[in-house]
Amino acid sequence: MDKIRILFLLVFLTSIQVVAKAQFKDMVVADKFIVGLTNYGQLKLFDKSNGEKIEKRITNTSEILLLTVDKFGNIIIADKGNNIKRYNSQISSWVVISTYNENASGILFDSKNRCYLITDKGIRDVQTHKLYYSRNSLNHQITYKDKWGKPYCFYIDKKDRIWLGFGYGEWGGNLFIFDTANKSFITPTLDKFKIDLWPIKSFFEDSNSVYLSSGLQHMFTSGIIVRFDSLTATTLLLSEHNRSKSSGNFNMKAMNDPEYIGPATYSSIDNSIYYYSQNGIFSGDRTKDLSKIENWKLVIKPTLHWKSGQPDAVGSPMNVLKIIILDKGKFVFLSQEDGIGFFDKDKLIMVRL
């Protein structure tokens, strides 16, 4: 009898732990709502004006794996039934737009609202079902045969080019750029940006350039934001300990608190770039010299939890995954452990499950 009670207690405690770990794994801003995707495959809706939960439910017959929006702000999902679906708000129902068989990690739409599926074996044009793949690694430490694996981030720019960013911890990152118009991969000029040192965390763009952010926590902490003009990389912001040219050792006094930079984005409303690091969320006016850390302003430093341990680096994985601008002084961010953050001017609401 005692063994049965102990077993029951263990099962009960395990169930509590599973519930406690329920989190959001993705977030988008749709036409009418902020939409969060839970790690158990359900959608939760929030008011774009105040961040409050909305009782309206959007359900699906099978577990939802991926979430995005198309160019018209419609909610798009990929589910465990291998369907890609668009939500029709007029009839409160899903419409299947395609099926898939690959191990997919993302969905993107070009300027003509054509759908592309990011898979471990390449980029799938959903309309033609053609698969596009490249083995040309910019990182000499990383080689590919018949698949990439899962990218850390992806983005489609105004010129309909898909950017895929990979993170390999202490072995840096990798970058693929696919031109959807010409159906070909493009090789950028990285110049002084060392892809074998920098795992990529996000992509974004302003009216002229595409950017990436990168951060690494391995023995030492470092972060970088890189700008691409005509597919040529230049460093916008570099935050790291300076290395002595003579000895190769790090000078710990050079920078007291280097930034472990995570996701970043651009706001056309105030012409500013926003990024997250362990020191908070910062904004930088594009009219200023953003290579200087003093030209970045701390917006808010949320109190967030960190996970311990990474498979490919010493230190913690990035605990904020995405930032989306809503309006002037208003944005949302997706954390790994603490839910969705809704920031409006000086007020922060953390929305948890």
C-alpha positions, 0 to 999 in steps of 0.5 A, a space after each residue: 500500500 505504501 508503494 502505491 501511495 509513493 508511486 501516486 505521489 511521484 506521478 502527482 508531483 511530476 504532473 505538477 512539474 509539467 504544468 509548471 513548465 508550460 510556456 509559450 514557444 512562439 508569438 506573432 502579432 496578427 491583424 486583431 490579436 497578439 497570438 501566443 503558441 504554447 509548447 503543448 500546441 495551443 493558441 492563446 489570444 491577447 488584446 493588442 491595446 493592453 495585453 489582456 487575455 481574450 476569452 475567444 478561443 481558436 482551436 485546431 483538431 491536432 497539435 499546432 507546431 508552427 505559427 506565423 502570419 501572412 502578408 494580410 495579417 491572417 494567422 497561419 499554422 502548421 500542425 501535427 496532421 501535416 497541414 498548413 492552414 490559414 485561419 478565416 476569421 469570417 467563418 471562424 474556421 481553418 482552411 487548408 492551404 497545403 500539406 507537407 511531409 518534412 521536419 519543418 521549423 518555419 513558414 514565411 510569405 513573400 510580397 505576393 503572399 506566396 508561402 515557403 516552408 523552412 525544413 531541415 532539408 531545404 526551403 520548400 516552395 509550397 506552390 510548386 512543391 520544389 525544394 531548394 537546398 545548399 551545402 555551401 557553408 560559410 562557416 569552415 567548421 560546419 559541413 552539411 550533406 543532405 540536411 541543415 537541421 533546425 535554424 535558430 532564426 529566419 526572415 524574409 526581407 523586402 526584396 523577397 530574400 529568405 535569410 536563415 541563421 544558425 547557432 552552434 554555440 562555441 562553433 559560431 553560426 551559419 548564414 544562408 540567403 535564398 532569393 525567392 525571385 530567382 530561386 537561387 542561393 546568394 553568397 554575402 560578403 562577410 568582410 570582418 564578420 567572423 561567422 565561425 565565432 558568432 551564433 545568429 539570434 535574429 534578423 531585421 531590416 530598416 528602409 535600406 539595410 538588413 541586420 542580424 544580431 548575435 550573442 555568445 555566452 561561452 567562457 566570456 560573454 559577447 554580442 554583435 549587431 551587423 548591417 548588410 548593405 548590398 549583401 556586404 557586412 559591416 559591424 554596427 555594434 560590438 560588445 566584448 572583452 578586448 583581446 590583447 594583440 601581443 598576448 592574445 589574452 582578454 583584457 577584463 578591464 576593457 569592458 565591465 559588462 559585455 552584452 550577451 545580445 539576443 533578438 533585435 528589431 527595428 521600429 520605423 515609428 521612432 527610427 530606432 533599433 531595439 535589442 535585448 541582452 542580459 542588461 535589459 532592452 535597449 533602443 538606439 536612434 539610427 541618426 546617432 553613431 550606434 557603434 558607441 554603447 553610450 548612444 543606446 538607451 535602456 528602455 526596461 530591464 525585466 526580471 527574467 529567469 535563465 536556463 542553465 546549460 547549453 549543448 554546444 557552449 558553456 553558459 545559458 541559452 538566450 532567455 528572450 526569443 523575439 521582440 515585436 514593435 506595436 506602436 510608439 513606446 509599445 512592444 511585446 517580447 517572447 521570453 523562454 521561461 516567463 511568458 510574453 512581456 507586454 510593454 507600454 511606455 513605462 508599464 510592463 505586464 508579463 502574461 503567463 499561462 
